[in-house]
Amino acid sequence: MRKYQVEITRAAERDITSIFEYIHYNNPAAAMRWVEEVECQITSLEKFPKRCPHIPETKELGQEYRHLIYGDYRTIFRFQGLKVIIMRVIHGARLLDLEMLERILP
């Protein structure tokens, strides 16, 4: 079984922190559950990242992006060889600005 190395960009780390703080304001226990589940899902990408669907709106970028969905949030990632790079974690209702993906460095 192939194992991928998972890296998280600074932007994705900021996203996770921001979402955690937003949820924590009203429900600290729910915030802890959310962050634990997101971390678990990100870790699962070490073994099975290709189970996640492609993001159709990124086709025009010439780079394959996929996403993992948990509740109302999308974890957006791409491959670089045997690396899975977590680009962003955003609310699913938020429009995906393609520039938010292309200008990020891991």
KEKESE-616064 format. One record per residue: x, y, z of N, C-alpha, C in turn; residue in three letters. Coordinates in pm, whole numbers, plus 50000, padded with zeros to 5 digits. Atoms other than C-alpha are relative to their C-alpha. Layout:
N
+-------+-------+-------+-------+-------+-------+-------+-------+-------+------+
!   n_u !   n_v !   n_w !  ca_u !  ca_v !  ca_w !   c_u !   c_v !   c_w ! type !
+-------+-------+-------+-------+-------+-------+-------+-------+-------+------+
!     X !     Y !     Z !     X !     Y !     Z !     X !     Y !     Z !  ala !
...
+-------+-------+-------+-------+-------+-------+-------+-------+-------+------+
//
This chain:
106
+-------+-------+-------+-------+-------+-------+-------+-------+-------+------+
!   n_u !   n_v !   n_w !  ca_u !  ca_v !  ca_w !   c_u !   c_v !   c_w ! type !
+-------+-------+-------+-------+-------+-------+-------+-------+-------+------+
! 50084 ! 49882 ! 50000 ! 50000 ! 50000 ! 50000 ! 50089 ! 50125 ! 50000 !  met !
! 49925 ! 49876 ! 50011 ! 50135 ! 50340 ! 49899 ! 49963 ! 50094 ! 50115 !  arg !
! 50025 ! 49904 ! 49894 ! 50173 ! 50596 ! 50177 ! 50046 ! 50137 ! 49951 !  lys !
! 49972 ! 49863 ! 50042 ! 50160 ! 50968 ! 50099 ! 50042 ! 50083 ! 50120 !  tyr !
! 49963 ! 49903 ! 49896 ! 50323 ! 51244 ! 50297 ! 49900 ! 50115 ! 49991 !  gln !
! 50099 ! 49892 ! 49998 ! 50067 ! 51506 ! 50401 ! 50063 ! 50126 ! 50057 !  val !
! 49952 ! 49869 ! 49955 ! 50166 ! 51872 ! 50427 ! 49881 ! 50095 ! 50003 !  glu !
! 50107 ! 49902 ! 49985 ! 49943 ! 52156 ! 50541 ! 50059 ! 50139 ! 49980 !  ile !
! 49952 ! 49863 ! 50025 ! 49991 ! 52508 ! 50405 ! 49966 ! 50089 ! 50119 !  thr !
! 50029 ! 49902 ! 49894 ! 49997 ! 52804 ! 50639 ! 49857 ! 50052 ! 49986 !  arg !
! 50138 ! 49952 ! 50022 ! 49672 ! 52923 ! 50479 ! 49900 ! 49900 ! 50056 !  ala !
! 50091 ! 50102 ! 49947 ! 49502 ! 52592 ! 50566 ! 50004 ! 49996 ! 50152 !  ala !
! 49989 ! 49995 ! 49853 ! 49637 ! 52610 ! 50922 ! 49922 ! 50119 ! 50055 !  glu !
! 50076 ! 49882 ! 49957 ! 49493 ! 52962 ! 50953 ! 49850 ! 49975 ! 49986 !  arg !
! 50142 ! 50033 ! 50019 ! 49161 ! 52837 ! 50811 ! 49949 ! 49917 ! 50117 !  asp !
! 50041 ! 50090 ! 49892 ! 49143 ! 52560 ! 51071 ! 49988 ! 50075 ! 50132 !  ile !
! 50002 ! 49920 ! 49876 ! 49227 ! 52798 ! 51355 ! 49880 ! 50093 ! 50002 !  thr !
! 50110 ! 49905 ! 50008 ! 48973 ! 53053 ! 51238 ! 49864 ! 49930 ! 50017 !  ser !
! 50125 ! 50074 ! 49988 ! 48694 ! 52796 ! 51201 ! 49982 ! 49948 ! 50142 !  ile !
! 50005 ! 50048 ! 49862 ! 48778 ! 52642 ! 51538 ! 49955 ! 50113 ! 50094 !  phe !
! 50035 ! 49887 ! 49912 ! 48759 ! 52985 ! 51707 ! 49855 ! 50043 ! 49980 !  glu !
! 50138 ! 49962 ! 50029 ! 48429 ! 53064 ! 51534 ! 49902 ! 49903 ! 50068 !  tyr !
! 50088 ! 50101 ! 49937 ! 48268 ! 52736 ! 51649 ! 50013 ! 50006 ! 50152 !  ile !
! 49972 ! 49999 ! 49856 ! 48431 ! 52760 ! 51994 ! 49925 ! 50110 ! 50073 !  his !
! 50068 ! 49887 ! 49938 ! 48269 ! 53096 ! 52061 ! 49864 ! 49959 ! 50054 !  tyr !
! 50134 ! 50042 ! 49959 ! 47925 ! 52931 ! 52080 ! 49995 ! 49862 ! 50064 !  asn !
! 50008 ! 50138 ! 49952 ! 48010 ! 52569 ! 52157 ! 50140 ! 49938 ! 50005 !  asn !
! 49864 ! 50052 ! 49989 ! 48356 ! 52473 ! 52285 ! 50012 ! 49849 ! 49975 !  pro !
! 49993 ! 50146 ! 50020 ! 48280 ! 52099 ! 52286 ! 49987 ! 49965 ! 49851 !  ala !
! 50017 ! 50025 ! 50144 ! 48161 ! 52107 ! 51924 ! 50126 ! 50041 ! 49924 !  ala !
! 49876 ! 49955 ! 50064 ! 48475 ! 52299 ! 51827 ! 50109 ! 49895 ! 50015 !  ala !
! 49900 ! 50104 ! 49978 ! 48694 ! 52030 ! 51981 ! 49971 ! 49877 ! 49913 !  met !
! 50037 ! 50114 ! 50084 ! 48500 ! 51753 ! 51804 ! 50031 ! 50030 ! 49853 !  arg !
! 49976 ! 49964 ! 50139 ! 48524 ! 51941 ! 51473 ! 50148 ! 49992 ! 49966 !  trp !
! 49857 ! 49998 ! 50031 ! 48900 ! 51996 ! 51490 ! 50059 ! 49859 ! 50007 !  val !
! 49951 ! 50138 ! 49991 ! 48963 ! 51637 ! 51600 ! 49962 ! 49920 ! 49875 !  glu !
! 50044 ! 50073 ! 50119 ! 48759 ! 51501 ! 51308 ! 50073 ! 50049 ! 49875 !  glu !
! 49926 ! 49947 ! 50115 ! 48926 ! 51733 ! 51055 ! 50142 ! 49947 ! 50001 !  val !
! 49864 ! 50054 ! 49990 ! 49268 ! 51624 ! 51182 ! 50002 ! 49851 ! 49964 !  glu !
! 50009 ! 50142 ! 50032 ! 49161 ! 51258 ! 51157 ! 49983 ! 49980 ! 49849 !  cys !
! 50021 ! 50012 ! 50144 ! 49039 ! 51306 ! 50801 ! 50126 ! 50036 ! 49923 !  gln !
! 49876 ! 49960 ! 50066 ! 49358 ! 51486 ! 50701 ! 50102 ! 49887 ! 50012 !  ile !
! 49908 ! 50112 ! 49980 ! 49563 ! 51201 ! 50849 ! 49964 ! 49882 ! 49910 !  thr !
! 50044 ! 50112 ! 50085 ! 49355 ! 50950 ! 50651 ! 50047 ! 50016 ! 49856 !  ser !
! 49952 ! 49976 ! 50137 ! 49487 ! 51110 ! 50332 ! 50137 ! 49938 ! 49976 !  leu !
! 49872 ! 50069 ! 50017 ! 49821 ! 50938 ! 50398 ! 49982 ! 49870 ! 49924 !  glu !
! 50020 ! 50131 ! 50060 ! 49668 ! 50614 ! 50275 ! 49902 ! 50001 ! 49883 !  lys !
! 50105 ! 50008 ! 50101 ! 49362 ! 50687 ! 50063 ! 49960 ! 50136 ! 49941 !  phe !
! 50039 ! 49867 ! 50048 ! 49374 ! 51036 ! 49908 ! 49919 ! 49998 ! 49870 !  pro !
! 50068 ! 50002 ! 50129 ! 49243 ! 50929 ! 49568 ! 49854 ! 49957 ! 50010 !  lys !
! 50141 ! 50032 ! 49981 ! 48909 ! 50824 ! 49718 ! 49915 ! 50126 ! 49992 !  arg !
! 50070 ! 49872 ! 49997 ! 48818 ! 51193 ! 49728 ! 49975 ! 50051 ! 49857 !  cys !
! 50033 ! 49956 ! 50136 ! 48645 ! 51350 ! 49427 ! 50081 ! 50123 ! 49956 !  pro !
! 49940 ! 49881 ! 50058 ! 48799 ! 51603 ! 49192 ! 49907 ! 50119 ! 50021 !  his !
! 50080 ! 49879 ! 49992 ! 48683 ! 51961 ! 49225 ! 49983 ! 50050 ! 49857 !  ile !
! 50018 ! 49968 ! 50141 ! 48527 ! 52037 ! 48886 ! 50038 ! 50144 ! 49963 !  pro !
! 49972 ! 49860 ! 50034 ! 48573 ! 52416 ! 48904 ! 50150 ! 50030 ! 49988 !  glu !
! 49855 ! 49975 ! 50010 ! 48953 ! 52377 ! 48919 ! 50060 ! 49941 ! 49872 !  thr !
! 49951 ! 50064 ! 50122 ! 48981 ! 52192 ! 48586 ! 50079 ! 50098 ! 49913 !  lys !
! 49935 ! 49900 ! 50085 ! 49080 ! 52514 ! 48408 ! 50139 ! 50042 ! 50049 !  glu !
! 49869 ! 49962 ! 49947 ! 49387 ! 52557 ! 48630 ! 50112 ! 49909 ! 49950 !  leu !
! 49899 ! 50093 ! 50045 ! 49565 ! 52258 ! 48481 ! 50065 ! 49924 ! 50114 !  gly !
! 49950 ! 50069 ! 49880 ! 49624 ! 52123 ! 48832 ! 49882 ! 49924 ! 50060 !  gln !
! 50106 ! 50082 ! 49942 ! 49423 ! 51843 ! 48989 ! 49981 ! 50034 ! 50147 !  glu !
! 50035 ! 49976 ! 49860 ! 49251 ! 51947 ! 49310 ! 49887 ! 49906 ! 50037 !  tyr !
! 50105 ! 50086 ! 49947 ! 49036 ! 51723 ! 49523 ! 49952 ! 50061 ! 50131 !  arg !
! 50046 ! 49951 ! 49870 ! 48832 ! 51779 ! 49834 ! 49941 ! 49887 ! 50082 !  his !
! 50053 ! 50089 ! 49899 ! 48727 ! 51601 ! 50146 ! 49898 ! 50083 ! 50076 !  leu !
! 50106 ! 49921 ! 49937 ! 48400 ! 51711 ! 50304 ! 49969 ! 49944 ! 50138 !  ile !
! 50043 ! 50036 ! 49865 ! 48318 ! 51711 ! 50673 ! 49900 ! 50107 ! 50046 !  tyr !
! 50104 ! 49905 ! 49961 ! 47991 ! 51871 ! 50778 ! 49986 ! 50107 ! 49893 !  gly !
! 50015 ! 49889 ! 50092 ! 47974 ! 52214 ! 50619 ! 50133 ! 50045 ! 49940 !  asp !
! 49867 ! 49953 ! 50039 ! 48348 ! 52233 ! 50544 ! 50067 ! 49909 ! 49898 !  tyr !
! 49925 ! 50070 ! 50104 ! 48570 ! 52133 ! 50252 ! 50150 ! 50014 ! 50028 !  arg !
! 49854 ! 50000 ! 49992 ! 48936 ! 52036 ! 50290 ! 50049 ! 49980 ! 49857 !  thr !
! 49958 ! 50002 ! 50140 ! 49091 ! 52116 ! 49952 ! 50149 ! 49967 ! 49994 !  ile !
! 49861 ! 50042 ! 50009 ! 49415 ! 51945 ! 49851 ! 50038 ! 49966 ! 49857 !  phe !
! 49947 ! 50041 ! 50130 ! 49636 ! 51857 ! 49557 ! 50118 ! 49906 ! 50025 !  arg !
! 49885 ! 50090 ! 49993 ! 49910 ! 51609 ! 49483 ! 50124 ! 50067 ! 49945 !  phe !
! 49869 ! 49962 ! 50053 ! 50277 ! 51679 ! 49431 ! 50086 ! 49875 ! 50018 !  gln !
! 49932 ! 50128 ! 49987 ! 50437 ! 51343 ! 49359 ! 49928 ! 49915 ! 50103 !  gly !
! 50060 ! 50079 ! 49892 ! 50379 ! 51135 ! 49672 ! 49962 ! 50085 ! 50120 !  leu !
! 50046 ! 49909 ! 49894 ! 50281 ! 51441 ! 49875 ! 49856 ! 50039 ! 49973 !  lys !
! 50133 ! 49943 ! 50003 ! 49929 ! 51549 ! 49953 ! 50014 ! 50135 ! 50070 !  val !
! 49985 ! 49866 ! 49944 ! 49926 ! 51924 ! 50007 ! 49861 ! 50058 ! 50028 !  ile !
! 50127 ! 49941 ! 49958 ! 49633 ! 52064 ! 50205 ! 50009 ! 50149 ! 49972 !  ile !
! 49994 ! 49861 ! 50043 ! 49565 ! 52399 ! 50041 ! 49913 ! 50091 ! 50086 !  met !
! 50093 ! 49917 ! 49924 ! 49259 ! 52533 ! 50223 ! 49897 ! 49912 ! 50069 !  arg !
! 50116 ! 50059 ! 49935 ! 48979 ! 52440 ! 50460 ! 49898 ! 50112 ! 50006 !  val !
! 50097 ! 49891 ! 50012 ! 48671 ! 52647 ! 50377 ! 49858 ! 49949 ! 50021 !  ile !
! 50142 ! 50033 ! 49987 ! 48299 ! 52655 ! 50442 ! 49947 ! 49964 ! 49862 !  his !
! 50052 ! 50048 ! 50128 ! 48114 ! 52468 ! 50169 ! 49914 ! 50100 ! 49926 !  gly !
! 50084 ! 49899 ! 50065 ! 47883 ! 52763 ! 50101 ! 50084 ! 50112 ! 49938 !  ala !
! 49912 ! 49895 ! 50051 ! 48180 ! 52986 ! 50025 ! 50038 ! 49969 ! 49856 !  arg !
! 49959 ! 50019 ! 50139 ! 48251 ! 53037 ! 49658 ! 50150 ! 49976 ! 49996 !  leu !
! 49859 ! 50034 ! 50012 ! 48582 ! 52887 ! 49560 ! 50067 ! 50098 ! 49905 !  leu !
! 49921 ! 49906 ! 50079 ! 48812 ! 53164 ! 49441 ! 50126 ! 49925 ! 49957 !  asp !
! 49889 ! 50081 ! 50049 ! 49062 ! 52984 ! 49220 ! 50135 ! 50061 ! 50034 !  leu !
! 49874 ! 49935 ! 49964 ! 49330 ! 53241 ! 49303 ! 50044 ! 49961 ! 50141 !  glu !
! 49964 ! 50038 ! 49861 ! 49315 ! 53132 ! 49668 ! 50079 ! 49870 ! 50002 !  met !
! 49927 ! 50126 ! 50007 ! 49458 ! 52798 ! 49555 ! 50136 ! 50016 ! 49934 !  leu !
! 49880 ! 49992 ! 50080 ! 49722 ! 52902 ! 49307 ! 50110 ! 50087 ! 50061 !  glu !
! 49898 ! 49911 ! 49946 ! 49902 ! 53167 ! 49510 ! 50059 ! 49952 ! 50132 !  arg !
! 49956 ! 50053 ! 49871 ! 49966 ! 52949 ! 49816 ! 50124 ! 49912 ! 49982 !  ile !
! 49885 ! 50087 ! 49996 ! 50300 ! 52791 ! 49888 ! 49993 ! 49918 ! 50127 !  leu !
! 50006 ! 50084 ! 49878 ! 50325 ! 52496 ! 50131 ! 50097 ! 50049 ! 50108 !  pro !
+-------+-------+-------+-------+-------+-------+-------+-------+-------+------+
//
